[in-house]
């Protein structure tokens, strides 16, 4: 019997100096893999989608884009508990060698408090630069699937969607002659803080070993370590997408529960309007 050939993705070419990296080519390479993941998942080929996610997570292109993301976003100068930030081109290029699954151990979050408009404080957990970059890499592999399963009228923390799109959807539904007379506005209390870890580990198609570390790493506040038994940290890069995936299905459930009524829902993360 002829042995089956084992196929694998071609190895990434070595990166040039950080300031000379061809970002458009790397973006195209990652986008191609993401399209293949989405296509495999859409066709019910779950094992193939998982294998493609694995290739993307190991891709040098994805790692470079992840490092660029965490070193150019507004939190680029905010360190985690290790007090390390990547500022120079050499530090950024050297960071690529740190983004490996083998022997990876996430560090606890650094707890900070952000003032809210109502005078209260919103707690945020700040991961280290390395943990942020690792989350960014795995988010690239998760997004194709989360977009396939997302509610049609979910607009928060999704690519190419914004609050303006949510407002337009509300206007479209409410400007019709047959529009409902009542609008129910909802906000899930402590949504990020109370999501079940067991549910996430069973249902989110992300490397379980990595996801479990990010969920259960705990946080340090005033030099004390506090464990986390539920919820997903609001400062984590994957947290918003995981939250969306938890709530996806609400729109379908409404239509199933009220099949003979015109019930609509527009959602932005854990804030929603139903009429």
DRENMARZA-915402 format. One record per residue (C-alpha): residue number from 0; residue in one letter; x, y, z. Coordinates in steps of 0.05 Angstrom, whole numbers. Each point is the difference from the previous one (the first is absolute). Example, Ala and Ser with C-alpha at 12.3 -4.5 7.8 and 13.67 -1.06 7.14 Angstrom:
   num   residuo     east    north       up
     0         A      246      -90      156
     1         S       27       69      -13
This chain:
   num   residuo     east    north       up
     0         X        0        0        0
     1         X       27       68      -19
     2         X       13       44       59
     3         X      -41       63        2
     4         X       39       64      -10
     5         X        0       49       56
     6         X      -10       72      -22
     7         X       20       62       38
     8         X        3       74      -12
     9         X       64       28      -31
    10         X       47       30       51
    11         X        0       75        7
    12         X       58       38      -30
    13         X       46       35       50
    14         X      -23       70       18
    15         X       42       60      -19
    16         X       14       58       48
    17         X      -63       19       37
    18         X       -6       67      -36
    19         X        5      -36      -68
    20         X      -53      -53       10
    21         X      -48       -5      -60
    22         X      -63        6       41
    23         X      -48       -5      -59
    24         X       29      -68      -19
    25         X       -7      -25       71
    26         X      -71       25        5
    27         X      -17      -35      -66
    28         X       31      -65       25
    29         X      -40        1       65
    30         X      -64       20      -36
    31         X        7      -59      -48
    32         X        5      -48       59
    33         X      -59       33       34
    34         X      -42       -8      -63
    35         X       18      -74       -2
    36         X      -19       -8       74
    37         X      -68       33      -12
    38         X      -13      -42      -62
    39         X       17      -65       35
    40         X      -44       17       60
    41         X      -57       21      -46
    42         X        3      -67      -36
    43         X       -1      -38       66
    44         X       73      -22       -5
    45         X       16       15       73
    46         X       64      -41        2
    47         X       27       36      -61
    48         X      -18       68       30
    49         X       36      -20       64
    50         X       63      -21      -39
    51         X        0       66      -37
    52         X       -7       38       65
    53         X       61      -38       25
    54         X       39       22      -62
    55         X      -21       72       10
    56         X       19        0       73
    57         X       71      -23      -19
    58         X        6       48      -58
    59         X       56       51        4
    60         X      -44       49      -38
    61         X      -54       -5       53
    62         X       51        9       56
    63         X       29       62      -33
    64         X      -69       31      -10
    65         X      -17      -16       73
    66         X       63       35       25
    67         X      -15       60      -44
    68         X      -70        3       28
    69         X       20        1       73
    70         X       56       50      -12
    71         X      -42       50      -39
    72         X      -67        0       37
    73         X      -16       51       56
    74         X       24      -48       54
    75         X       69       -9      -30
    76         X       34       37       58
    77         X      -39      -35       55
    78         X       38      -60       27
    79         X      -26      -61       35
    80         X       24      -30       65
    81         X       69      -12      -30
    82         X        8       75      -15
    83         X       26      -16      -70
    84         X      -19       39      -62
    85         X       26       -8      -71
    86         X       23       67      -27
    87         X       60       -9      -46
    88         X        0      -36      -67
    89         X       49      -51       29
    90         X      -46      -14       59
    91         X      -59       -9      -47
    92         X       38      -47      -46
    93         X       28      -40       59
    94         X      -71       -7       27
    95         X      -17      -46      -58
    96         X       44      -54       30
    97         X      -41        3       65
    98         X      -67      -16      -31
    99         X        3      -75        5
   100         X      -51      -49       28
   101         X       52      -46       30
   102         X       15       17       72
   103         X      -46       61       -4
   104         X      -26       23       67
   105         X      -45       61        5
   106         X       13       49       57
   107         X      -54       30       45
   108         X      -34       64      -21
   109         X       17       67       29
   110         X      -64       30       28
   111         X      -13       74      -15
   112         X      -64       41       10
   113         X      -28       46      -53
   114         X      -50       55       20
   115         X      -70       -7      -31
   116         X      -48       57      -17
   117         X      -44      -17       59
   118         X       58        8       48
   119         X       12      -74       11
   120         X       64      -35      -17
   121         X        6      -53      -54
   122         X       51      -54       16
   123         X       46      -20      -57
   124         X       51      -56       -2
   125         X       63       17      -38
   126         X       38      -60      -29
   127         X       74        1      -14
   128         X       24       19      -70
   129         X       16      -73      -14
   130         X      -69      -23       22
   131         X      -33       55      -41
   132         X       38      -21      -62
   133         X      -16      -74       11
   134         X      -74       18        6
   135         X        4       42      -63
   136         X       29      -59      -39
   137         X      -54      -48       23
   138         X      -54       52      -12
   139         X       19        1      -74
   140         X      -16      -74       -3
   141         X      -64        8       40
   142         X      -31       59      -38
   143         X      -17      -39      -64
   144         X      -43      -48       41
   145         X      -30       53       46
   146         X      -21       40      -61
   147         X      -34      -62      -30
   148         X      -40      -12       63
   149         X      -15       73       18
   150         X      -70       28        5
   151         X      -18       43      -62
   152         X      -16       61       43
   153         X       60       -4       47
   154         X       44       61      -10
   155         X       47        6       60
   156         X       74      -18       -4
   157         X       -5      -31      -70
   158         X       42       15      -62
   159         X      -29       55      -44
   160         X      -58       13       47
   161         X      -12       59       46
   162         X      -51       37       43
   163         X      -21       38      -63
   164         X      -20      -66      -32
   165         X      -41      -18       62
   166         X      -35       68       -3
   167         X      -15       -9      -73
   168         X      -31      -69       13
   169         X      -43       30       55
   170         X      -23       56      -46
   171         X      -16      -49      -56
   172         X      -44      -43       45
   173         X      -34       57       36
   174         X      -15       44      -61
   175         X      -48      -50      -32
   176         X      -75       10        2
   177         X       -8      -69       31
   178         X       53       12       53
   179         X      -17      -23       71
   180         X      -23       52       50
   181         X       44      -24       57
   182         X       76       -4        7
   183         X       34      -40       55
   184         X       71       22       16
   185         X       44      -50       37
   186         X       68       -1       31
   187         X       28      -65       30
   188         X       27       16       69
   189         X       72      -23        9
   190         X       -1      -38      -66
   191         X       76       -5       -7
   192         X        8      -18       74
   193         X      -50      -58        3
   194         X        9      -42      -62
   195         X       10      -73       18
   196         X       71      -25      -12
   197         X      -26      -71      -11
   198         X      -48       24      -54
   199         X       55       39      -35
   200         X       48      -59        1
   201         X      -53      -45      -30
   202         X      -26       47      -54
   203         X       53       49      -22
   204         X       42      -30      -57
   205         X       67       24       27
   206         X       61      -39       25
   207         X      -28      -25       67
   208         X       67        2       36
   209         X       11       72      -19
   210         X      -72       21       14
   211         X        0      -32       68
   212         X       63       38       20
   213         X      -29       67      -22
   214         X      -65      -14       38
   215         X       30      -25       65
   216         X       65       39        7
   217         X      -28       47       54
   218         X       19       72       13
   219         X       46       39       46
   220         X      -30       58       38
   221         X       40       38       53
   222         X       53      -55       -2
   223         X      -50      -55       15
   224         X      -17      -57      -48
   225         X      -74      -13      -10
   226         X      -24      -62      -38
   227         X      -53        4      -54
   228         X      -55      -53       -1
   229         X      -47       31      -51
   230         X       -2       54      -53
   231         X       49       24      -52
   232         X       47       60       14
   233         X      -23       65      -33
   234         X       72       19      -15
   235         X       14      -63      -41
   236         X        3        3      -75
   237         X      -43      -62      -10
   238         X      -51       19       54
   239         X      -47       40      -44
   240         X       -5      -54      -53
   241         X      -10      -54       52
   242         X      -56       42       32
   243         X      -33        8      -68
   244         X        3      -75      -13
   245         X      -33      -12       67
   246         X      -58       45      -18
   247         X       -7      -21      -73
   248         X      -65      -37      -10
   249         X      -44       49       38
   250         X      -28       28      -65
   251         X      -17      -70      -27
   252         X      -31      -19       68
   253         X      -46       61       -2
   254         X      -25      -18      -70
   255         X      -11      -73       22
   256         X      -37       21       63
   257         X      -44       51      -36
   258         X       -9      -31      -70
   259         X      -64       38      -17
   260         X       22       68       25
   261         X       46       52      -28
   262         X       54        1       53
   263         X       67       31      -15
   264         X       64        8       39
   265         X       62       42      -10
   266         X       59      -15       45
   267         X       66       36       15
   268         X       40      -48       44
   269         X      -43       -9       63
   270         X      -46       60      -15
   271         X      -62      -15      -41
   272         X      -65       29      -24
   273         X      -60      -43      -15
   274         X      -67       19      -30
